[in-house]
Amino acid sequence: MSQVAEAPASRDPDELADPASYDGLALRRLTKHFGAFHAVRELDLDVPRGSFFALLGPSGCGKTTTLRMAAGLETPSSGTITLAGKDITYAKPYQRPVNTVFQNYALFPHLDIYENVAFGLRRRKQKDVDAQVRDMLELVELSSQARKKPTQLSGGQQQRVALARALINSPEVLLLDEPLGALDLKLRRSMQIEIKRIQTEVGRTFIHVTHDQEEAMTMADTVAVMNAGVIEQMGAPAELYENPRSTFVANFLGQSNLIEGTVKSRAADVVTVDMHGVDVSVPASRAHTDGDQGWIGIRPEKVLIGEVGEELDAPGNTIPGGVVSDVSFVGVSTQYLVRMPWGQELQVFSQNTGRHRLFATGDEVELSWRPEYAFLLDAAQDASAGAQRMDADG
């Protein structure tokens, strides 16, 4: 487990809004324990109104428990939840302007699509039901399916019915609990785009819980990566991927090469690190350790591979002495494992543009990368943290 689970982004009081005047969802020191097990630990979080926010993490990290507390389906052990300045910590689910869409959709099988969507309005005896239902079915592009039963629809269509049924109640916040988990890969990807389109059109706050890093990064404006009940790091998807602050985030979001190194010098804008006898540079803004030892991180697609002595387009960090130990051709790219002189195998993802020949197992190669793509993490952290992603909910 990472040693920096409580990331500054989630704990710095200077960066948190005043819950009493904040128009979004604010969690303060939110804690939930089940006996001796702490599912969520003193979580501080602001979710801006109208944003698409993702809680991302592996099974058991606390993301679903956090969502259920926001929905009113779990009672916090301590802490507060406010929405648009109103304390809803102990409000019943029906008393808070929040709706939840679950992975199993929970549609009424005996009602047609129109009546499924109209259900909440009819229960509250609202007027003008027909116009609202028709508008919502048009939003989710299901107008032509209005009189079909749920079992007559595909999984993706059922998901859109569930969205429409939740959104027609005009919730301040829509909670999405692993909403695409039951869909196949191709449909899941199309639904990612569809849900993002719907969120943009309605302008409501969406909070999406998922263990799928690609799903979170594709859909959300902001992603909070959770681990062991706390937020490891929070930010825009590109920021988290390009500049992770812990080994857990580096491994959980995609894949990373993490290589031992010793800090030789620190300047205002660059840190120089001895990596098994080769000096490499890391931008100071991407160096996240104050110690002398660290993990030099580089994403596999940022590593260039070439012949011995070949001039690679990555001035500054060239590492000789590599031998290709495995080759996997995956269409758009070729994925190599390259054994380095110190015994570690590094991953290299090389785009198949046709400009370079494919290397074979046993070929001697050199690797290179641009210094601005590297990052440096605390050596006290586990280099394998976050690497084993699990597909279960948590």
SULURZI-V796754 format. One line per field, one symbol per residue. ss: DSSP state (H for helix, E for strand, - for the rest). phi: phi as a letter, one per 20 degrees, with the letter a starting at -180 (. if undefined). Layout:
# SULURZI-V796754
ss->???
phi->???
This chain:
# SULURZI-V796754
ss->-------HHHH-HHH---------EEEEEEEEEE--EEEEEEEEEEE----EEEEE------HHHHHHHHH------EEEEEE--EE-----HHH--EEEE----------EHHHHHHHHHHH-----HHHHHHHHHHH---HHH---EHHH--HHHHHHHHHHHHH-----EEEEE-------HHHHHHHHHHHHHHHHHH--EEEEEE--HHHHHHH--EEEEEE--EEEEEE-HHHHHH----HHHHHH----EEEEEEEEEE---EEEEEE--EEEEEEHHHE-----EEEEEE-HHH-EEEE--------EEEEEEEEEEEEEE---EEEEEEE-----EEEEEEE------------EEEEEEEHHH-EEEE----------------
phi->.fecfefgfdcfffeeffgfdfedecdclfcbcdmeeefccledbddffnedddddrfgneofffffffffneceffancccclndfdgdffgfedfcccdefemlfefedffgfgffgffffelfelfgffffffffgelcgfdgdeegfedfgfffffffffffffelffcdedelfdfeefgffffffgfffffffffemefdddebdeffffffeefccdedblncefacrfgfffffcfdbffffefemccedcfbcfebcdfcbddcedlndfcdcggfdddbeeedadedbfgfeeecbffnfeeebfpcddenecfdbccecnfbddddceegeneedecddfeenfcfeedgnfeccdbbfgfeebcdfffeffdgnfefdeefa
